Amino acid sequence: MKKFLAILFSVVVTLGAITVLGANVNDPYEFDGDVITNPFWWLYTTEAPETETEPTTVGANWVLVGQNSNNNYYYDKANMTVNEVVSIQQPGWASELGIYLNVSEAITSVTVNGVSQNVASIDGAGAVVYLSALTQDVNEVIVKYGNNTAKVLFKKEALSETEAPTEKPTEAPTEAPTEKPTVAPVELKITSQPQNLTAKAGEKAVFSLKAEGEGLTYQWQVFSSSNVWANTSIAGNKTNRISFTIPASYKTKQYRCIVSDKYGNSVTSDVAVLTVGETVEGLTITKQPQSITAPVGKKVSFNVVAAGSDKITYQWQTSSNGTTWKNTKVAGHNTAKITLTIPATYTVKYYRVIVTDATTGKSVTSDAAKLTVGNRNLAITSQPANVTAGAGNKATFKVVATGTGLTYQWQTSSDGTTWNNTKVSGHNTDTISLVIPASYKVKYYRVIVTDVTGASVTSSAAKLTVGKEGLAITSQPKDLVAKAGATAKFSVSAVGANLTYQWQTLNASGSWVNTSIAGNKTNTISFKIPASYKTKQYRCIVKDGSGNTVISDVATLTVQ
């Protein structure tokens, strides 16, 4: 357990919404295998009655919030989150790190200790009060929004070591630059998708999701008028939950969230559609149609449940983009349930239903349900190949597969029988690479490929044979800056038996190709720099008599 002496900021929102306690910890701070800078331990409580001067604690949790190696300002563990509470963050529209405050209407002004300049950034119903502005023992923050005024007090208090969080993460062991085959990472996946919403202008819209993984970060996006997905800056845009008051100008909006983990993997949520319209008195939809993921050829159904009238009629509609709708004639299109067999031409479709009270003529439209079509022809078209190389060299394995929404999980084995997930570089992509440890003799690698429907296929096993000869590059080619007309020279030195060389250059298409310049099959190339050159890159592939190969560093030629 790490000990620390901390400073506490206690926050009291007089409108009775949220109380937050925050404490500084050692900076930087190692947490769950990651290094956190600008760290704060926050103790948060929720929903205190408005009549209380000092809000009552209703369930408290310690949460570590800070900036990790990916420059993300949220760092949660297990079920501890900073979502739906006041938190430290720095949205794109804020120039400094600060405490984020969220209210129900557009903020008109924020003052800290009577000062309104350079103390906060404001965006819609959210504001970031800069930590640098909290200079007094008791800091009074006044937030004006709509016709309301909220007063927030930040009070510094001493926090003893015994008051610090009792649950501390142990330091992560130093990880070698190769692999830990016996420890499987937590798979990144979304367990609860954001749901469609129908509401009126002026009401609050809320979209949220739940995900599993390690070191999760979030980025919400909106489908813009330019028909592209763009990051949104509305309240909570970097958490698992966004909320905002619906403007009168809105008719339909689409939102989604990109969730990333500490390994650089990412997954995109389903699209949630906001439909803005009037609520029909009496007639209501009590159960919305649900999104479905299924392969081509499968029979799927969408259904709705409505109440409020004895004479209800239905008209189902379909859309390719969730924006432009037309009536459909699939089986049951005038009932509460439609059924269809997914055609081979489908990739994504949306379905909704207009429910009408036949007596009054009034109608209400359901949420849009998304049909995501998986490719039932999931297949591996190129298997990972065997590799023979010496210890210290880089080994690479690659798979090529066809399907929809593919994900990858590489595995390793010492005997080709017992398999474990691996954490080597690229373990959740189609390509892995590792530097071969001296302790290796033989290893096997394979990959499990999964499509959007959940179907999976496992590749054949590729064998890594570690050569006995100590093939290695002892001197790398160096970068060179020279003028056109001068002579450029690049060399490599290597040790091993029966060595051969092949120099390569990076072409305009971004691919490495063999070069035919003088010395291309020796350890040194030399040529006169053409006037047309600006920048060129070169590398050398060295191979020994046993077939082991090693690739040199890239050397860059910059022409002045």
RODO-2510 file (C-alpha; in nm, 4 decimals, decimal comma):
residues 560
     n   res          X          Y          Z
     1     m     0,0000     0,0000     0,0000
     2     k     0,1305     0,3443    -0,0896
     3     k     0,0972     0,6060     0,1848
     4     f     0,0294     0,9665     0,1123
     5     l    -0,0705     1,2894     0,2833
     6     a    -0,3494     1,4475     0,0822
     7     i    -0,5411     1,7716     0,0511
     8     l    -0,9208     1,7406     0,0406
     9     f    -1,1624     1,9553    -0,1601
    10     s    -1,5194     1,9159    -0,0327
    11     v    -1,7957     2,0310    -0,2670
    12     v    -2,1468     2,1316    -0,1594
    13     v    -2,4036     2,2069    -0,4312
    14     t    -2,6811     2,4025    -0,2615
    15     l    -2,9448     2,2775    -0,5066
    16     g    -2,8892     1,9339    -0,3542
    17     a    -2,7736     1,7401    -0,6578
    18     i    -2,4286     1,5979    -0,5821
    19     t    -2,1501     1,6108    -0,3246
    20     v    -1,7937     1,5311    -0,4225
    21     l    -1,4818     1,4922    -0,2094
    22     g    -1,1434     1,4935    -0,3815
    23     a    -0,7900     1,4320    -0,2614
    24     n    -0,4471     1,4741    -0,4189
    25     v    -0,2199     1,1678    -0,4263
    26     n     0,1425     1,1131    -0,5222
    27     d     0,2166     1,2310    -0,8775
    28     p     0,2855     1,0253    -1,0829
    29     y     0,0959     0,7341    -0,9291
    30     e     0,1094     0,3688    -1,0376
    31     f    -0,2375     0,2182    -1,0593
    32     d    -0,3458    -0,1190    -1,1983
    33     g    -0,0409    -0,1448    -1,4234
    34     d    -0,0704     0,2093    -1,5584
    35     v     0,0973     0,5348    -1,4577
    36     i    -0,1448     0,8139    -1,3699
    37     t    -0,0417     1,1803    -1,3673
    38     n    -0,2488     1,4652    -1,2207
    39     p    -0,4151     1,2028    -0,9962
    40     f    -0,7077     1,2607    -0,7614
    41     w    -0,8925     1,0199    -0,5370
    42     w    -1,2595     1,1243    -0,5361
    43     l    -1,5229     1,0241    -0,2828
    44     y    -1,8626     1,0993    -0,4322
    45     t    -2,2166     1,0897    -0,2922
    46     t    -2,5461     1,1337    -0,4707
    47     e    -2,8942     1,2813    -0,4451
    48     a    -2,8981     1,4673    -0,1133
    49     p    -3,2336     1,6368    -0,0277
    50     e    -3,2492     2,0044    -0,1247
    51     t    -3,3552     2,1059     0,2260
    52     e    -3,0348     1,9854     0,3880
    53     t    -2,7506     2,2292     0,4449
    54     e    -2,4996     1,9450     0,4574
    55     p    -2,6092     1,6723     0,2152
    56     t    -2,6368     1,3191     0,3469
    57     t    -2,3998     1,0593     0,2088
    58     v    -2,5972     0,8081     0,0034
    59     g    -2,3523     0,5386    -0,1041
    60     a    -1,9890     0,6450    -0,1415
    61     n    -1,7115     0,5105    -0,3613
    62     w    -1,3443     0,5922    -0,3976
    63     v    -1,2511     0,6557    -0,7586
    64     l    -0,9098     0,7334    -0,9043
    65     v    -0,9351     1,0032    -1,1681
    66     g    -0,6375     1,1342    -1,3618
    67     q    -0,4468     1,1414    -1,6882
    68     n    -0,3135     0,8050    -1,8054
    69     s    -0,0627     0,7174    -2,0768
    70     n    -0,3251     0,7752    -2,3472
    71     n    -0,3995     1,1277    -2,2157
    72     n    -0,7434     1,0233    -2,0935
    73     y    -0,8812     1,1961    -1,7875
    74     y    -1,0896     0,9051    -1,6617
    75     y    -0,9444     0,5953    -1,5033
    76     d    -1,1930     0,3566    -1,3465
    77     k    -1,1580     0,0139    -1,1906
    78     a    -1,4180    -0,2649    -1,1720
    79     n    -1,7541    -0,1106    -1,0785
    80     m    -1,6131     0,2244    -0,9691
    81     t    -1,6950     0,5007    -1,2159
    82     v    -1,6934     0,8776    -1,2329
    83     n    -1,9951     0,8855    -1,4594
    84     e    -2,2955     1,0900    -1,3507
    85     v    -2,0929     1,2779    -1,0894
    86     v    -1,8937     1,5980    -1,0859
    87     s    -1,5492     1,5020    -1,2098
    88     i    -1,2083     1,6257    -1,3165
    89     q    -1,1781     1,6494    -1,6932
    90     q    -1,0627     1,8678    -1,9806
    91     p    -1,3072     1,8690    -2,2742
    92     g    -1,1861     1,9958    -2,6089
    93     w    -1,3500     2,3325    -2,5474
    94     a    -1,1652     2,3905    -2,2148
    95     s    -0,8113     2,5284    -2,2068
    96     e    -0,7216     2,3762    -1,8683
    97     l    -0,7957     2,0763    -1,6506
    98     g    -1,0782     2,1481    -1,4093
    99     i    -1,3847     2,0326    -1,2181
   100     y    -1,6794     1,9683    -1,4473
   101     l    -2,0220     2,0985    -1,3397
   102     n    -2,3418     2,0005    -1,5205
   103     v    -2,6830     2,1694    -1,4826
   104     s    -3,0176     2,1430    -1,6602
   105     e    -3,0079     2,4568    -1,8778
   106     a    -2,7603     2,6682    -2,0715
   107     i    -2,5041     2,8354    -1,8432
   108     t    -2,4774     3,2133    -1,8799
   109     s    -2,1947     3,2885    -1,6360
   110     v    -1,9541     3,1380    -1,3818
   111     t    -1,7649     3,3306    -1,1133
   112     v    -1,5029     3,2062    -0,8664
   113     n    -1,4587     3,4186    -0,5535
   114     g    -1,6290     3,7064    -0,7362
   115     v    -1,4024     3,6863    -1,0412
   116     s    -1,5549     3,5974    -1,3779
   117     q    -1,2559     3,6235    -1,6116
   118     n    -1,0333     3,3245    -1,6925
   119     v    -1,1787     3,1010    -1,4222
   120     a    -1,3873     2,8609    -1,6307
   121     s    -1,4893     2,7432    -1,9755
   122     i    -1,8592     2,7169    -2,0585
   123     d    -2,0269     2,4949    -2,3166
   124     g    -2,4048     2,4573    -2,3179
   125     a    -2,5243     2,3126    -1,9873
   126     g    -2,1703     2,2300    -1,8729
   127     a    -1,8806     2,4305    -1,7325
   128     v    -1,5230     2,3453    -1,6332
   129     v    -1,4018     2,5392    -1,3271
   130     y    -1,0224     2,5500    -1,3500
   131     l    -0,8301     2,4030    -1,0569
   132     s    -0,5881     2,6943    -1,0864
   133     a    -0,8721     2,9333    -0,9972
   134     l    -0,9282     2,7696    -0,6545
   135     t    -0,6764     2,9779    -0,4594
   136     q    -0,8470     3,0344    -0,1218
   137     d    -0,9239     2,8119     0,1759
   138     v    -1,2924     2,8387     0,0884
   139     n    -1,3765     2,9028    -0,2767
   140     e    -1,7233     3,0254    -0,3719
   141     v    -1,8395     2,9332    -0,7222
   142     i    -2,1577     3,0948    -0,8583
   143     v    -2,3173     2,9325    -1,1638
   144     k    -2,6021     3,1116    -1,3434
   145     y    -2,8140     2,9056    -1,5841
   146     g    -3,1522     2,9985    -1,7285
   147     n    -3,3334     3,1882    -1,4522
   148     n    -3,1504     2,9936    -1,1799
   149     t    -2,8387     3,0461    -0,9712
   150     a    -2,6380     2,7655    -0,8086
   151     k    -2,3775     2,8201    -0,5390
   152     v    -2,0934     2,5693    -0,4975
   153     l    -1,8361     2,5814    -0,2159
   154     f    -1,4930     2,4180    -0,2440
   155     k    -1,3348     2,3899     0,1004
   156     k    -0,9795     2,2677     0,1648
   157     e    -0,9378     2,0312     0,4586
   158     a    -0,6505     1,8128     0,5803
   159     l    -0,6879     1,4452     0,5020
   160     s    -0,4851     1,2059     0,7168
   161     e    -0,3289     0,8890     0,5869
   162     t    -0,5881     0,6807     0,7695
   163     e    -0,8663     0,8587     0,5811
   164     a    -0,7186     0,7655     0,2464
   165     p    -0,8824     0,4894     0,0417
   166     t    -0,8232     0,1497     0,1996
   167     e    -0,8232    -0,0402    -0,1269
   168     k    -0,5032     0,0348    -0,3125
   169     p    -0,3812    -0,1394    -0,6252
   170     t    -0,0591    -0,3308    -0,5963
   171     e     0,2249    -0,2323    -0,8204
   172     a     0,2181    -0,4109    -1,1524
   173     p     0,5211    -0,6344    -1,2154
   174     t     0,7687    -0,5181    -1,4722
   175     e     0,6611    -0,6661    -1,8032
   176     a     0,9179    -0,7956    -2,0491
   177     p     0,8876    -0,6648    -2,4035
   178     t     0,7724    -1,0052    -2,5207
   179     e     0,4631    -1,1874    -2,3991
   180     k     0,2728    -1,3162    -2,0955
   181     p     0,0908    -1,6118    -2,2436
   182     t    -0,0701    -1,7269    -1,9190
   183     v    -0,2546    -1,4019    -1,8426
   184     a    -0,5537    -1,3235    -2,0615
   185     p    -0,6575    -0,9580    -2,1016
   186     v    -1,0136    -0,8568    -2,0285
   187     e    -1,1882    -0,8621    -2,3651
   188     l    -1,3116    -0,5218    -2,4788
   189     k    -1,6838    -0,5422    -2,5503
   190     i    -2,0045    -0,3432    -2,5124
   191     t    -2,2498    -0,5231    -2,2834
   192     s    -2,5372    -0,2734    -2,2997
   193     q    -2,6024    -0,0590    -2,6087
   194     p    -2,7446     0,2973    -2,6129
   195     q    -3,1188     0,2923    -2,6797
   196     n    -3,3315     0,4948    -2,9192
   197     l    -3,5300     0,7798    -2,7655
   198     t    -3,8457     0,9663    -2,8600
   199     a    -3,8973     1,2930    -2,6697
   200     k    -4,0175     1,6512    -2,7046
   201     a    -3,8092     1,9653    -2,7502
   202     g    -3,7125     2,1073    -2,4111
   203     e    -3,6978     1,7665    -2,2453
   204     k    -3,3720     1,6052    -2,1353
   205     a    -3,2234     1,3382    -2,3600
   206     v    -2,9963     1,0755    -2,2051
   207     f    -2,7955     0,8080    -2,3872
   208     s    -2,5717     0,5584    -2,2086
   209     l    -2,3905     0,2302    -2,2558
   210     k    -2,2006    -0,0266    -2,0522
   211     a    -1,8720    -0,1852    -2,1545
   212     e    -1,6115    -0,4280    -2,0247
   213     g    -1,2366    -0,3982    -2,0668
   214     e    -0,9232    -0,2480    -1,9128
   215     g    -0,8624     0,1276    -1,8795
   216     l    -1,1729     0,2234    -2,0755
   217     t    -1,2191     0,5642    -2,2384
   218     y    -1,5208     0,6981    -2,4232
   219     q    -1,5883     0,9396    -2,7109
   220     w    -1,9464     1,0150    -2,8133
   221     q    -2,0178     1,1190    -3,1705
   222     v    -2,3127     1,2707    -3,3565
   223     f    -2,4068     1,2197    -3,7209
   224     s    -2,3652     1,5688    -3,8642
   225     s    -2,5519     1,7529    -4,1385
   226     s    -2,2506     1,6785    -4,3624
   227     n    -2,3326     1,3064    -4,3313
   228     v    -2,0175     1,2282    -4,1355
   229     w    -1,9639     1,1180    -3,7753
   230     a    -1,8100     1,3947    -3,5642
   231     n    -1,7069     1,4127    -3,1976
   232     t    -1,9628     1,5946    -2,9836
   233     s    -1,8853     1,8280    -2,6925
   234     i    -2,2156     1,7887    -2,5076
   235     a    -2,2071     1,7090    -2,1363
   236     g    -2,0487     1,3701    -2,0656
   237     n    -1,9009     1,3277    -2,4135
   238     k    -1,5986     1,1439    -2,2686
   239     t    -1,7963     0,9264    -2,0263
   240     n    -2,0347     0,6355    -2,0831
   241     r    -2,3357     0,8687    -2,0544
   242     i    -2,4363     1,1906    -2,2309
   243     s    -2,7285     1,4147    -2,1436
   244     f    -2,8626     1,7403    -2,2851
   245     t    -3,1769     1,9486    -2,3212
   246     i    -3,3315     1,8946    -2,6649
   247     p    -3,3305     2,2177    -2,8725
   248     a    -3,6496     2,3233    -3,0488
   249     s    -3,4693     2,3001    -3,3844
   250     y    -3,4084     1,9246    -3,3518
   251     k    -3,6138     1,6744    -3,5517
   252     t    -3,3925     1,3667    -3,5649
   253     k    -3,0384     1,3068    -3,4398
   254     q    -2,8139     1,0013    -3,4285
   255     y    -2,5541     0,9279    -3,1598
   256     r    -2,2937     0,6587    -3,1055
   257     c    -1,9941     0,6039    -2,8765
   258     i    -1,6409     0,4784    -2,9473
   259     v    -1,5014     0,2833    -2,6502
   260     s    -1,1251     0,2232    -2,6299
   261     d    -0,9129     0,0231    -2,3858
   262     k    -0,5596     0,0673    -2,2516
   263     y    -0,4175    -0,1569    -2,5286
   264     g    -0,5412     0,0727    -2,8074
   265     n    -0,8302    -0,1518    -2,9118
   266     s    -1,1640     0,0164    -2,9829
   267     v    -1,5244    -0,0817    -3,0451
   268     t    -1,8122     0,1318    -3,1717
   269     s    -2,1593     0,1136    -3,0194
   270     d    -2,4862     0,0768    -3,2038
   271     v    -2,6415     0,3986    -3,3326
   272     a    -2,9056     0,5478    -3,1021
   273     v    -3,1674     0,7632    -3,2750
   274     l    -3,3256     1,0658    -3,1095
   275     t    -3,6689     1,1395    -3,2561
   276     v    -3,8180     1,4729    -3,1524
   277     g    -4,1965     1,5006    -3,1639
   278     e    -4,5146     1,5646    -2,9717
   279     t    -4,6439     1,3114    -2,7194
   280     v    -4,9914     1,1847    -2,8057
   281     e    -5,2147     1,1844    -2,4996
   282     g    -5,3530     0,8381    -2,4236
   283     l    -5,1723     0,6496    -2,7010
   284     t    -4,8343     0,5189    -2,5857
   285     i    -4,5771     0,2605    -2,6900
   286     t    -4,5043     0,0392    -2,3906
   287     k    -4,2449    -0,1835    -2,5584
   288     q    -4,0141    -0,0611    -2,8339
   289     p    -3,8771    -0,2785    -3,1179
   290     q    -3,5267    -0,4032    -3,0347
   291     s    -3,2103    -0,4042    -3,2460
   292     i    -3,0955    -0,7404    -3,3861
   293     t    -2,7667    -0,8803    -3,5184
   294     a    -2,8020    -1,1868    -3,7432
   295     p    -2,6466    -1,3486    -4,0533
   296     v    -2,7771    -1,3531    -4,4094
   297     g    -3,0558    -1,6085    -4,4576
   298     k    -3,1807    -1,6010    -4,1000
   299     k    -3,5448    -1,5190    -4,0194
   300     v    -3,5801    -1,2215    -3,7824
   301     s    -3,8753    -1,0400    -3,6248
   302     f    -3,9423    -0,6920    -3,4867
   303     n    -4,2426    -0,6225    -3,2680
   304     v    -4,4015    -0,3338    -3,0783
   305     v    -4,6515    -0,3157    -2,7922
   306     a    -4,8849    -0,0138    -2,7719
   307     a    -5,1659     0,0891    -2,5364
   308     g    -5,4220     0,3668    -2,4933
   309     s    -5,6808     0,2750    -2,7556
   310     d    -5,9065    -0,0152    -2,8534
   311     k    -5,8553     0,0571    -3,2233
   312     i    -5,4851     0,0677    -3,3056
   313     t    -5,3403     0,0398    -3,6559
   314     y    -4,9786    -0,0145    -3,7563
   315     q    -4,7543     0,0822    -4,0455
   316     w    -4,3957    -0,0400    -4,0412
   317     q    -4,1243     0,1571    -4,2183
   318     t    -3,7668     0,0828    -4,3238
   319     s    -3,4518     0,2913    -4,3787
   320     s    -3,0964     0,2312    -4,4952
   321     n    -2,9470     0,5163    -4,2917
   322     g    -3,1892     0,5784    -4,0037
   323     t    -3,2873     0,9155    -4,1501
   324     t    -3,4879     0,8624    -4,4705
   325     w    -3,7902     0,6351    -4,4184
   326     k    -4,0424     0,4597    -4,6440
   327     n    -4,3262     0,2150    -4,5841
   328     t    -4,2330    -0,1529    -4,6079
   329     k    -4,4400    -0,4475    -4,7276
   330     v    -4,2619    -0,7257    -4,5395
   331     a    -4,4826    -0,9856    -4,3745
   332     g    -4,6884    -0,8261    -4,0968
   333     h    -4,6238    -0,4663    -4,2041
   334     n    -4,9778    -0,3666    -4,0893
   335     t    -4,9574    -0,5558    -3,7593
   336     a    -4,7626    -0,5236    -3,4345
   337     k    -4,4967    -0,7665    -3,5627
   338     i    -4,2988    -0,7968    -3,8841
   339     t    -4,0931    -1,0965    -3,9952
   340     l    -3,8390    -1,1268    -4,2756
   341     t    -3,5609    -1,3509    -4,4014
   342     i    -3,2427    -1,1454    -4,4365
   343     p    -3,1394    -1,1095    -4,8053
   344     a    -2,7775    -1,1477    -4,9127
   345     t    -2,7756    -0,7818    -5,0240
   346     y    -2,8412    -0,6460    -4,6738
   347     t    -2,5680    -0,4963    -4,4573
   348     v    -2,7548    -0,2592    -4,2240
   349     k    -3,1254    -0,1770    -4,2085
   350     y    -3,3453     0,0190    -3,9690
   351     y    -3,7104    -0,0504    -3,8877
   352     r    -3,9729     0,1521    -3,7034
   353     v    -4,3527     0,1531    -3,6831
   354     i    -4,6135     0,4298    -3,6866
   355     v    -4,8873     0,3425    -3,4371
   356     t    -5,2207     0,5202    -3,4952
   357     d    -5,5360     0,5526    -3,2874
   358     a    -5,8016     0,4784    -3,5509
   359     t    -6,0642     0,6623    -3,3462
   360     t    -5,8850     0,9960    -3,3075
   361     g    -5,6441     0,9707    -3,6006
   362     k    -5,3519     1,0601    -3,3746
   363     s    -5,0300     0,8625    -3,4114
   364     v    -4,6966     0,8023    -3,2422
   365     t    -4,3757     0,6676    -3,3958
   366     s    -4,1640     0,3979    -3,2325
   367     d    -3,7900     0,4019    -3,1804
   368     a    -3,5807     0,2776    -3,4721
   369     a    -3,4505    -0,0789    -3,4379
   370     k    -3,1244    -0,1590    -3,6143
   371     l    -3,0697    -0,4791    -3,8114
   372     t    -2,6966    -0,5538    -3,8393
   373     v    -2,6237    -0,8239    -4,0955
   374     g    -2,3259    -1,0539    -4,0417
   375     n    -2,1545    -1,2409    -4,3236
   376     r    -2,2305    -1,6095    -4,2835
   377     n    -1,9286    -1,6801    -4,5055
   378     l    -1,6813    -1,6078    -4,2256
   379     a    -1,3577    -1,7655    -4,3409
   380     i    -0,9802    -1,7451    -4,3132
   381     t    -0,8364    -1,6875    -4,6604
   382     s    -0,4672    -1,6743    -4,5636
   383     q    -0,3265    -1,8727    -4,2706
   384     p    -0,0364    -1,7533    -4,0516
   385     a     0,2933    -1,8921    -4,1829
   386     n     0,5722    -2,0710    -3,9967
   387     v     0,8753    -1,8607    -3,9005
   388     t     1,2355    -1,9647    -3,8384
   389     a     1,4565    -1,6982    -3,6819
   390     g     1,7292    -1,6504    -3,4249
   391     a     1,6834    -1,5228    -3,0705
   392     g     1,6686    -1,1438    -3,0587
   393     n     1,5061    -1,1147    -3,4000
   394     k     1,1502    -0,9987    -3,4613
   395     a     0,8946    -1,2638    -3,5601
   396     t     0,5666    -1,1666    -3,7285
   397     f     0,2505    -1,3716    -3,7866
   398     k    -0,0433    -1,2526    -3,9971
   399     v    -0,3890    -1,3842    -4,0849
   400     v    -0,6326    -1,2718    -4,3568
   401     a    -1,0057    -1,3357    -4,3075
   402     t    -1,3384    -1,2390    -4,4649
   403     g    -1,6542    -1,1501    -4,2764
   404     t    -1,8347    -0,8602    -4,1117
   405     g    -1,7187    -0,6761    -3,7983
   406     l    -1,4214    -0,9052    -3,7413
   407     t    -1,2320    -0,9207    -3,4108
   408     y    -0,9150    -1,1149    -3,3351
   409     q    -0,7590    -1,2952    -3,0380
   410     w    -0,4166    -1,4523    -3,0820
   411     q    -0,3105    -1,7485    -2,8706
   412     t     0,0212    -1,9191    -2,7978
   413     s     0,1297    -2,2715    -2,7062
   414     s     0,4522    -2,4494    -2,6175
   415     d     0,3384    -2,7863    -2,7502
   416     g     0,0665    -2,7074    -3,0056
   417     t    -0,1973    -2,8634    -2,7773
   418     t    -0,2546    -2,6376    -2,4756
   419     w    -0,3366    -2,2794    -2,5739
   420     n    -0,3462    -1,9475    -2,3850
   421     n    -0,4347    -1,5954    -2,4962
   422     t    -0,1240    -1,3865    -2,5599
   423     k    -0,0555    -1,0177    -2,4989
   424     v     0,2171    -0,9711    -2,7593
   425     s     0,1961    -0,6611    -2,9763
   426     g    -0,1119    -0,6751    -3,1995
   427     h    -0,2818    -0,9597    -3,0106
   428     n    -0,6277    -0,8124    -3,0936
   429     t    -0,5462    -0,7394    -3,4602
   430     d    -0,4777    -0,9512    -3,7679
   431     t    -0,0983    -0,9300    -3,7144
   432     i     0,1240    -0,9980    -3,4140
   433     s     0,4967    -0,9363    -3,3747
   434     l     0,7454    -1,0133    -3,0995
   435     v     1,1175    -1,0056    -3,0321
   436     i     1,2236    -1,3674    -2,9762
   437     p     1,3597    -1,4255    -2,6225
   438     a     1,6811    -1,6252    -2,5790
   439     s     1,4868    -1,8837    -2,3733
   440     y     1,2629    -1,9806    -2,6663
   441     k     1,3151    -2,3040    -2,8599
   442     v     0,9768    -2,3687    -3,0216
   443     k     0,6467    -2,1800    -2,9960
   444     y     0,3143    -2,2099    -3,1740
   445     y     0,0703    -1,9292    -3,2552
   446     r    -0,2882    -1,9275    -3,3796
   447     v    -0,5737    -1,6749    -3,3890
   448     i    -0,9480    -1,6929    -3,3202
   449     v    -1,1444    -1,4715    -3,5610
   450     t    -1,4991    -1,3705    -3,4603
   451     d    -1,7604    -1,1860    -3,6671
   452     v    -2,0411    -0,9510    -3,5663
   453     t    -2,2868    -1,2399    -3,5215
   454     g    -2,0639    -1,4132    -3,2678
   455     a    -1,9562    -1,6896    -3,5060
   456     s    -1,5856    -1,7723    -3,4856
   457     v    -1,3189    -1,9653    -3,6731
   458     t    -0,9709    -2,0674    -3,5563
   459     s    -0,6650    -2,0475    -3,7783
   460     s    -0,4129    -2,3236    -3,8235
   461     a    -0,1138    -2,3177    -3,5904
   462     a     0,2015    -2,1421    -3,7093
   463     k     0,5305    -2,2739    -3,5713
   464     l     0,8095    -2,0475    -3,4480
   465     t     1,1434    -2,2290    -3,4655
   466     v     1,4312    -2,0518    -3,2942
   467     g     1,7555    -2,0951    -3,4881
   468     k     2,0787    -2,1826    -3,3089
   469     e     2,2942    -1,9456    -3,5120
   470     g     2,3263    -1,6040    -3,3563
   471     l     2,2195    -1,3986    -3,6572
   472     a     2,2150    -1,0341    -3,5518
   473     i     2,2738    -0,6841    -3,6849
   474     t     2,5628    -0,5217    -3,5017
   475     s     2,5601    -0,1844    -3,6799
   476     q     2,2486    -0,0194    -3,8226
   477     p     2,2330     0,2081    -4,1308
   478     k     2,2323     0,5774    -4,0350
   479     d     2,0140     0,8671    -4,1477
   480     l     2,1762     1,1033    -4,3987
   481     v     2,1243     1,4701    -4,4886
   482     a     2,2891     1,5716    -4,8186
   483     k     2,2489     1,7837    -5,1303
   484     a     2,1369     1,6668    -5,4740
   485     g     2,4386     1,5466    -5,6745
   486     a     2,6263     1,4243    -5,3684
   487     t     2,6974     1,0551    -5,3073
   488     a     2,4707     0,8774    -5,0595
   489     k     2,5999     0,5705    -4,8779
   490     f     2,4191     0,3344    -4,6381
   491     s     2,5801     0,0349    -4,4649
   492     v     2,4830    -0,2443    -4,2288
   493     s     2,7001    -0,4840    -4,0274
   494     a     2,5786    -0,8275    -3,9173
   495     v     2,7077    -1,1515    -3,7670
   496     g     2,6017    -1,5028    -3,8654
   497     a     2,6836    -1,7824    -4,1086
   498     n     2,6605    -1,7510    -4,4887
   499     l     2,4965    -1,4084    -4,4861
   500     t     2,3106    -1,2571    -4,7823
   501     y     2,1720    -0,9048    -4,8161
   502     q     1,8805    -0,7370    -4,9936
   503     w     1,8334    -0,3610    -4,9715
   504     q     1,4844    -0,2156    -5,0064
   505     t     1,3277     0,1294    -5,0494
   506     l     0,9848     0,2610    -4,9529
   507     n     0,7938     0,3457    -5,2713
   508     a     0,5267     0,6122    -5,3297
   509     s     0,2521     0,3609    -5,2461
   510     g     0,3936     0,3033    -4,8989
   511     s     0,5277    -0,0466    -4,9764
   512     w     0,8812    -0,1792    -4,9310
   513     v     1,0319    -0,2976    -5,2633
   514     n     1,3736    -0,4355    -5,3559
   515     t     1,6074    -0,1723    -5,5000
   516     s     1,8514    -0,2259    -5,7874
   517     i     2,0989     0,0490    -5,6984
   518     a     2,4691    -0,0376    -5,6762
   519     g     2,5442    -0,2777    -5,3896
   520     n     2,1815    -0,3786    -5,3374
   521     k     2,2883    -0,7380    -5,2541
   522     t     2,5829    -0,6420    -5,0347
   523     n     2,6044    -0,4802    -4,6930
   524     t     2,6554    -0,1339    -4,8502
   525     i     2,4680     0,0659    -5,1131
   526     s     2,6022     0,3804    -5,2768
   527     f     2,4512     0,6162    -5,5356
   528     k     2,4501     0,9739    -5,6628
   529     i     2,1479     1,1655    -5,5299
   530     p     1,9126     1,2717    -5,8149
   531     a     1,7865     1,6315    -5,8240
   532     s     1,4274     1,5033    -5,8031
   533     y     1,4766     1,3467    -5,4579
   534     k     1,3333     1,5125    -5,1474
   535     t     1,3140     1,2294    -4,8947
   536     k     1,3853     0,8579    -4,9325
   537     q     1,3899     0,5652    -4,6889
   538     y     1,6046     0,2509    -4,7047
   539     r     1,6427    -0,0732    -4,5099
   540     c     1,8267    -0,4051    -4,5508
   541     i     1,7059    -0,7648    -4,5093
   542     v     1,9870    -0,9903    -4,3853
   543     k     1,9492    -1,3699    -4,4163
   544     d     2,1763    -1,6489    -4,2942
   545     g     2,2381    -1,9953    -4,4389
   546     s     1,9684    -2,1519    -4,2168
   547     g     1,6994    -1,9249    -4,3563
   548     n     1,6826    -1,6957    -4,0537
   549     t     1,6200    -1,3319    -4,1408
   550     v     1,6530    -0,9990    -3,9663
   551     i     1,5539    -0,6542    -4,0943
   552     s     1,7604    -0,3458    -4,0248
   553     d     1,6375    -0,0137    -3,8932
   554     v     1,5050     0,2326    -4,1499
   555     a     1,7549     0,4952    -4,2664
   556     t     1,6153     0,8235    -4,4013
   557     l     1,7784     1,0298    -4,6763
   558     t     1,6853     1,3995    -4,6566
   559     v     1,7853     1,6069    -4,9607
   560     q     1,8581     1,9744    -4,8969
***
